[in-house]
């Protein structure tokens, strides 16, 4: 069968225990070579067939999976982060269903979680933002018109922008068409959790200039929102002594 496995954001020890076990047992590994840390391939058993899907089409991926099935081998389809976010896994799952090949899905730590850890931030701060928008800028691959970056920016929520680090000027312009201002905090996180991780803190108004100065053009997430600020949030009710919960009575 085929095991879709989230490789995590980059650091090998952020792969889940289940993912590591599946990786070490697989007879075939097809990994997203443009983003997955190749150090993870060191977990593969001797004799495992390894393919880099960055050099393959969907049809070639499916051909490699069918070959593994014929030889009685399990396949690990190793995607960066968590495969449910920009992993292009639905089309693979549907093709496997059509071919009668069973599959399962092992989640991973998404890079947007790794980026928050890198900058020491919480996306959902009481009184600031209780929503996180995960999106990308339209480029060679379009997005639905209703989901343009400018439309998403109208909410002013915490935002994480994937797959768009090479278009910082366009990102900045569209963010400023929404609820964000030139002074809204922002950050560029390059290769979160990798040894070469780099963090550029800036504002929406300085986003393009700071990114150019740092030489970051790819493999980075853009974080935007007041959650990156120094304060202004409310205390959580969960741990407030004046707030009764299912587990304790208010003490004041």
C-alpha positions as a printed NumPy array, in Angstrom:
array([[  0.   ,   0.   ,   0.   ],
       [  0.973,   3.674,  -0.098],
       [  1.671,   5.721,   3.022],
       [  1.473,   9.487,   2.598],
       [  3.802,  10.886,   5.25 ],
       [  4.309,  14.469,   6.364],
       [  8.068,  15.023,   6.609],
       [  7.746,  18.039,   8.885],
       [  9.212,  21.505,   8.255],
       [ 12.822,  20.403,   7.865],
       [ 14.506,  19.284,  11.074],
       [ 14.759,  15.455,  10.911],
       [ 13.717,  15.054,  14.551],
       [ 10.416,  16.8  ,  13.828],
       [  9.284,  13.809,  11.774],
       [  6.623,  11.924,  13.755],
       [  7.406,   8.552,  15.325],
       [  4.864,   6.918,  13.033],
       [  6.376,   8.592,   9.996],
       [  9.879,   7.462,  10.966],
       [  8.714,   3.858,  11.379],
       [  6.996,   3.84 ,   7.988],
       [ 10.03 ,   5.43 ,   6.363],
       [ 12.392,   2.811,   7.809],
       [ 10.191,  -0.083,   6.632],
       [  9.267,   1.079,   3.12 ],
       [ 10.507,  -0.699,   0.022],
       [  9.96 ,   2.433,  -2.071],
       [ 10.218,   6.109,  -1.089],
       [  9.053,   8.926,  -3.34 ],
       [ 10.021,  12.225,  -1.76 ],
       [  9.388,  15.867,  -2.686],
       [ 13.025,  16.686,  -3.393],
       [ 12.539,  20.417,  -3.813],
       [ 11.517,  20.826,  -0.159],
       [ 12.038,  17.682,   1.937],
       [ 15.278,  17.569,   3.9  ],
       [ 17.362,  14.815,   2.238],
       [ 18.74 ,  13.875,   5.662],
       [ 15.463,  12.016,   6.217],
       [ 16.448,   9.541,   3.512],
       [ 19.117,   8.249,   5.88 ],
       [ 16.288,   6.424,   7.661],
       [ 15.586,   4.284,   4.584],
       [ 16.433,   0.592,   4.8  ],
       [ 19.088,  -0.963,   2.597],
       [ 17.832,  -1.774,  -0.876],
       [ 14.953,   0.722,  -0.763],
       [ 14.103,   2.312,  -4.125],
       [ 14.194,   6.11 ,  -3.778],
       [ 12.698,   8.592,  -6.242],
       [ 12.762,  12.391,  -6.289],
       [  9.275,  13.54 ,  -7.288],
       [ 10.554,  17.037,  -8.143],
       [ 11.827,  15.459, -11.36 ],
       [  8.673,  13.427, -12.032],
       [  5.155,  13.918, -13.35 ],
       [  2.099,  12.524, -11.575],
       [  2.   ,   9.718, -14.125],
       [  5.619,   8.782, -13.381],
       [  4.928,   8.814,  -9.641],
       [  2.013,   6.455, -10.148],
       [  4.138,   4.199, -12.358],
       [  6.758,   3.882,  -9.595],
       [  4.016,   3.085,  -7.068],
       [  2.532,   0.404,  -9.324],
       [  5.978,  -1.16 ,  -9.761],
       [  6.387,  -1.309,  -5.983],
       [  2.94 ,  -2.871,  -5.615],
       [  3.788,  -5.568,  -8.169],
       [  6.949,  -6.426,  -6.218],
       [  5.02 ,  -6.548,  -2.941],
       [  6.616,  -3.411,  -1.473],
       [  4.999,  -0.61 ,   0.513],
       [  5.592,   2.925,  -0.736],
       [  6.103,   6.029,   1.386],
       [  5.091,   9.193,  -0.423],
       [  7.084,  11.736,   1.571],
       [  5.745,  15.281,   1.428],
       [  7.107,  18.387,   3.121],
       [  5.417,  19.697,   6.279],
       [  1.927,  18.264,   6.468],
       [  0.74 ,  16.994,   3.074],
       [ -2.742,  18.484,   3.527],
       [ -1.299,  21.969,   2.883],
       [ -0.157,  22.506,  -0.731],
       [  0.78 ,  18.844,  -0.984],
       [ -1.128,  17.996,  -4.21 ],
       [ -2.169,  14.747,  -2.538],
       [ -5.863,  14.627,  -3.475],
       [ -5.117,  13.88 ,  -7.116],
       [ -2.782,  11.069,  -6.028],
       [ -5.332,   9.595,  -3.629],
       [ -8.029,   9.649,  -6.306],
       [ -5.703,   7.955,  -8.811],
       [ -4.81 ,   5.278,  -6.257],
       [ -8.5  ,   4.698,  -5.514],
       [ -9.145,   4.276,  -9.242],
       [ -6.292,   1.774,  -9.467],
       [ -7.475,  -0.146,  -6.398],
       [ -4.291,   0.603,  -4.446],
       [ -4.87 ,   1.185,  -0.71 ],
       [ -3.35 ,   4.194,   1.042],
       [ -3.278,   5.997,   4.371],
       [ -2.113,   9.409,   5.539],
       [  0.284,  10.234,   8.388],
       [  0.184,  13.944,   9.302],
       [  3.302,  15.988,   9.873],
       [  4.34 ,  19.268,  11.479],
       [  3.531,  22.012,   8.982],
       [  6.087,  24.695,   8.22 ],
       [  3.621,  27.331,   9.41 ],
       [  3.945,  25.762,  12.867],
       [  7.719,  25.686,  12.524],
       [  7.732,  29.343,  11.512],
       [  5.667,  30.362,  14.551],
       [  8.077,  28.462,  16.798],
       [ 11.029,  30.168,  15.131],
       [  9.72 ,  33.659,  15.836],
       [  8.228,  32.763,  19.232],
       [  4.687,  33.694,  18.253],
       [  1.119,  32.564,  18.889],
       [ -1.225,  33.078,  15.943],
       [ -4.384,  33.165,  18.061],
       [ -4.049,  35.908,  20.655],
       [ -7.2  ,  36.908,  22.587],
       [ -8.333,  40.375,  21.582],
       [ -5.954,  40.439,  18.586],
       [ -6.822,  37.592,  16.227],
       [ -8.652,  34.298,  16.605],
       [ -8.256,  33.197,  12.983],
       [ -5.316,  32.117,  10.84 ],
       [ -5.421,  32.509,   7.07 ],
       [ -3.104,  30.181,   5.156],
       [ -2.838,  31.294,   1.569],
       [ -0.522,  32.166,  -1.3  ],
       [ -0.187,  34.805,  -3.981],
       [ -1.442,  33.982,  -7.466],
       [  1.455,  33.357,  -9.834],
       [  1.903,  30.805, -12.611],
       [ -0.744,  28.812, -10.751],
       [ -3.876,  30.941, -10.232],
       [ -6.086,  31.155,  -7.156],
       [ -9.875,  31.583,  -7.144],
       [-10.771,  35.275,  -7.595],
       [-12.609,  35.332,  -4.265],
       [ -9.382,  34.195,  -2.573],
       [ -7.055,  36.858,  -3.94 ],
       [ -4.473,  38.027,  -1.423],
       [ -6.109,  41.459,  -1.291],
       [ -9.471,  39.835,  -0.476],
       [ -7.915,  37.688,   2.256],
       [ -6.125,  40.751,   3.654],
       [ -9.461,  42.492,   4.2  ],
       [ -9.98 ,  40.389,   7.35 ],
       [ -6.869,  41.643,   9.133],
       [ -6.44 ,  38.184,  10.686],
       [ -3.161,  36.411,  11.365],
       [ -1.847,  35.37 ,   7.965],
       [  0.725,  32.9  ,   6.662],
       [  1.677,  33.182,   2.996],
       [  3.183,  30.116,   1.335],
       [  4.963,  29.693,  -2.016],
       [  5.296,  33.398,  -2.715],
       [  8.655,  34.606,  -1.367],
       [  9.815,  35.529,  -4.86 ],
       [  7.009,  38.072,  -5.259],
       [  7.399,  40.258,  -2.171],
       [  6.595,  43.535,  -3.92 ],
       [  3.26 ,  42.152,  -5.142],
       [  2.548,  40.688,  -1.721],
       [  3.207,  44.026,  -0.036],
       [  0.966,  45.898,  -2.472],
       [ -1.953,  43.501,  -2.037],
       [ -1.658,  43.345,   1.746],
       [ -1.924,  47.134,   1.853],
       [ -5.194,  46.944,  -0.095],
       [ -6.721,  45.149,   2.897],
       [ -6.881,  45.81 ,   6.626],
       [ -3.123,  45.865,   7.167],
       [ -1.175,  49.122,   7.35 ],
       [  2.462,  49.905,   6.541],
       [  3.171,  49.515,  10.285],
       [  1.563,  46.081,  10.671],
       [  4.227,  43.657,  11.937],
       [  5.51 ,  41.025,   9.517],
       [  8.257,  38.438,   9.323],
       [  9.989,  36.43 ,   6.63 ],
       [ 11.032,  32.991,   7.861],
       [ 13.461,  31.187,   5.571],
       [ 13.722,  27.396,   5.978],
       [ 12.11 ,  27.214,   9.404],
       [ 13.757,  24.573,  11.645],
       [ 16.606,  23.895,   9.175],
       [ 20.221,  24.626,  10.256],
       [ 20.251,  27.543,   7.787],
       [ 17.035,  29.059,   9.169],
       [ 16.881,  32.833,   8.814],
       [ 14.335,  35.239,  10.314],
       [ 13.757,  38.751,   8.984],
       [ 11.447,  40.841,  11.15 ],
       [  9.903,  43.82 ,   9.412],
       [  6.571,  45.526,   8.732],
       [  4.203,  45.248,   5.814],
       [  5.565,  48.572,   4.563],
       [  9.169,  47.328,   4.564],
       [  8.488,  43.725,   3.521],
       [  9.826,  43.88 ,  -0.039],
       [ 12.887,  45.959,   0.823],
       [ 13.903,  43.785,   3.776],
       [ 13.415,  40.592,   1.791],
       [ 15.573,  41.92 ,  -1.041],
       [ 18.215,  43.048,   1.432],
       [ 18.334,  39.543,   2.94 ],
       [ 18.43 ,  37.915,  -0.481],
       [ 15.428,  35.699,   0.236],
       [ 13.574,  34.661,  -2.908],
       [ 12.223,  31.178,  -2.129],
       [ 11.694,  28.502,   0.549],
       [ 10.309,  31.061,   2.988],
       [  7.005,  31.83 ,   4.671],
       [  5.631,  35.334,   5.107],
       [  3.917,  35.949,   8.452],
       [  1.668,  38.991,   8.786],
       [ -0.448,  40.395,  11.579],
       [ -0.61 ,  42.106,  14.932],
       [  0.061,  38.765,  16.65 ],
       [  3.721,  39.56 ,  15.917],
       [  3.536,  42.724,  18.01 ],
       [  4.956,  43.188,  21.478],
       [  1.686,  43.368,  23.407],
       [ -1.907,  44.525,  23.272],
       [ -3.482,  41.106,  23.765],
       [ -5.889,  40.01 ,  26.48 ],
       [ -5.193,  37.399,  29.117],
       [ -6.525,  33.939,  28.324],
       [ -9.748,  33.06 ,  30.163],
       [ -8.548,  29.467,  30.435],
       [ -6.057,  30.342,  33.176],
       [ -7.797,  33.395,  34.642],
       [ -8.544,  32.902,  38.385],
       [-11.794,  34.854,  37.899],
       [-13.052,  32.389,  35.285],
       [-14.874,  29.155,  36.157],
       [-14.195,  26.126,  33.975],
       [-15.265,  22.474,  33.955],
       [-12.195,  21.651,  36.063],
       [-12.03 ,  24.449,  38.654],
       [-14.141,  27.151,  40.271],
       [-13.259,  30.822,  40.072],
       [-11.2  ,  31.826,  43.098],
       [-11.899,  35.567,  42.981]])
